[in-house]
């Protein structure tokens, strides 16, 4: 996870690029420097959500009382919104499904996914984000999505 200082530096660089551009705001957003900055900011924010979640889910598998907290649940909803903004439907869909699965599992709802299922969903999310960072967009695994269904 990148420290806040790195995120702030990315935001500052993005603002600097925007100030240098001539044209309309819509044109600014389409320039390569801005697109790269927005992508890097998305990945940084996504990592800030995903890494603590992966750690929490690993603890949860070892200790059933160590359920994910409200921060992790809210982080997933933030990731849903971030993915929606970037039009990354697979990441949005998987983040939402994982949010629903963890919420159900925390409440020990009948038929809720297990902590291991949630861990597998988070690992699939990490894979999709890694591929996106490498310039590829893929669909979430149907098998993983099926595991997360409540």
C-alpha positions as CSV (number, residue, x, y, z in Angstrom):
1,X,0.0,0.0,0.0
2,X,1.3,3.4,-0.9
3,X,1.6,6.0,1.9
4,X,-0.6,9.0,1.9
5,X,2.4,11.1,0.8
6,X,2.6,9.1,-2.4
7,X,-1.1,9.5,-3.1
8,X,-0.8,13.2,-2.5
9,X,2.1,13.4,-4.8
10,X,0.1,11.7,-7.5
11,X,-2.8,14.1,-7.0
12,X,-0.4,17.1,-7.2
13,X,1.1,15.8,-10.4
14,X,-2.3,15.3,-11.9
15,X,-3.4,18.9,-10.9
16,X,-0.2,20.2,-12.5
17,X,-0.9,18.5,-15.8
18,X,-4.4,19.8,-15.8
19,X,-3.2,23.4,-15.2
20,X,-0.9,23.2,-18.2
21,X,-3.6,22.1,-20.7
22,X,-5.4,24.3,-23.0
23,X,-9.0,23.6,-24.0
24,X,-12.1,22.4,-22.3
25,X,-12.2,20.3,-19.2
26,X,-13.4,17.3,-21.2
27,X,-10.3,17.7,-23.4
28,X,-8.1,17.9,-20.4
29,X,-9.3,14.5,-19.1
30,X,-8.5,12.9,-22.4
31,X,-4.8,13.9,-22.5
32,X,-2.3,11.1,-21.9
33,X,-0.7,12.6,-18.8
34,X,-4.1,13.0,-17.1
35,X,-5.3,9.5,-18.1
36,X,-2.1,8.0,-16.7
37,X,-2.4,10.0,-13.5
38,X,-6.0,9.0,-13.1
39,X,-5.2,5.3,-13.7
40,X,-2.3,5.5,-11.1
41,X,-4.5,7.2,-8.6
42,X,-7.2,4.5,-9.1
43,X,-4.7,1.8,-8.6
44,X,-3.2,3.5,-5.5
45,X,-6.7,3.9,-3.9
46,X,-7.6,0.3,-4.9
47,X,-4.5,-1.0,-3.3
48,X,-5.3,0.9,-0.1
49,X,-8.6,-0.9,0.1
50,X,-7.4,-4.4,-1.0
51,X,-4.3,-5.0,1.0
52,X,-5.8,-4.5,4.5
53,X,-8.8,-6.6,3.3
54,X,-6.6,-9.5,2.3
55,X,-4.8,-9.4,5.6
56,X,-8.1,-9.3,7.5
57,X,-9.5,-12.2,5.5
58,X,-6.4,-14.3,6.2
59,X,-6.8,-13.7,9.9
60,X,-10.5,-14.5,9.7
61,X,-9.8,-17.9,8.2
62,X,-7.5,-18.7,11.1
63,X,-9.8,-17.2,13.8
64,X,-13.6,-17.2,13.1
65,X,-14.0,-14.4,15.6
66,X,-11.7,-12.0,13.7
67,X,-14.4,-10.9,11.2
68,X,-13.7,-8.0,8.9
69,X,-14.7,-4.6,10.4
70,X,-16.8,-1.8,9.1
71,X,-13.7,-0.1,7.5
72,X,-13.1,-3.1,5.2
73,X,-16.8,-3.2,4.2
74,X,-16.9,0.6,3.5
75,X,-13.6,0.2,1.6
76,X,-15.2,-2.3,-0.8
77,X,-18.1,0.1,-1.4
78,X,-15.5,2.8,-2.2
79,X,-13.9,0.4,-4.6
80,X,-17.2,-0.3,-6.3
81,X,-17.6,3.5,-6.9
82,X,-14.0,3.9,-8.1
83,X,-14.4,1.0,-10.6
84,X,-17.7,2.5,-11.7
85,X,-16.0,5.8,-12.4
86,X,-13.3,4.1,-14.4
87,X,-16.0,1.9,-16.2
88,X,-14.4,-1.3,-15.0
89,X,-17.5,-3.4,-14.9
90,X,-15.8,-6.7,-13.8
91,X,-14.0,-5.0,-10.9
92,X,-17.2,-3.2,-9.9
93,X,-19.2,-6.4,-10.1
94,X,-16.7,-8.5,-8.1
95,X,-16.2,-5.7,-5.5
96,X,-19.9,-5.5,-4.9
97,X,-20.3,-9.3,-4.8
98,X,-17.5,-9.5,-2.3
99,X,-19.1,-6.7,-0.2
100,X,-22.4,-8.7,-0.1
101,X,-20.6,-12.0,0.7
102,X,-18.6,-10.6,3.6
103,X,-21.6,-8.8,5.0
104,X,-23.7,-12.0,4.9
105,X,-20.8,-14.1,6.4
106,X,-20.2,-11.6,9.2
107,X,-23.9,-12.0,10.2
108,X,-23.6,-15.8,9.9
109,X,-26.6,-15.8,7.6
110,X,-27.7,-19.3,6.4
111,X,-26.0,-20.2,3.2
112,X,-23.5,-17.3,3.5
113,X,-20.1,-17.7,1.9
114,X,-17.3,-18.9,4.1
115,X,-14.2,-16.9,5.0
116,X,-12.2,-19.0,2.5
117,X,-14.8,-18.1,-0.2
118,X,-14.4,-14.4,0.6
119,X,-10.6,-14.8,0.6
120,X,-10.8,-16.4,-2.9
121,X,-13.0,-13.5,-4.0
122,X,-10.4,-10.9,-2.7
123,X,-7.6,-12.8,-4.5
124,X,-9.6,-12.7,-7.7
125,X,-10.1,-9.0,-7.2
126,X,-6.3,-8.6,-6.8
127,X,-5.8,-10.5,-10.0
128,X,-8.2,-8.3,-12.0
129,X,-6.5,-5.2,-10.6
130,X,-3.1,-6.5,-11.5
131,X,-4.2,-7.3,-15.0
132,X,-5.7,-3.8,-15.3
133,X,-2.4,-2.3,-14.2
134,X,-0.7,-4.3,-16.9
135,X,-3.1,-2.9,-19.5
136,X,-5.6,-5.9,-19.7
137,X,-9.2,-6.1,-18.7
138,X,-10.7,-9.4,-17.9
139,X,-14.0,-10.7,-16.6
140,X,-14.2,-12.1,-13.1
141,X,-14.1,-15.8,-12.8
142,X,-17.7,-17.2,-12.9
143,X,-16.7,-19.8,-10.3
144,X,-15.5,-17.2,-7.9
145,X,-18.6,-15.1,-8.4
146,X,-20.7,-18.3,-7.7
147,X,-18.8,-18.8,-4.4
148,X,-19.7,-15.3,-3.3
149,X,-23.5,-15.7,-3.9
150,X,-25.5,-15.7,-0.7
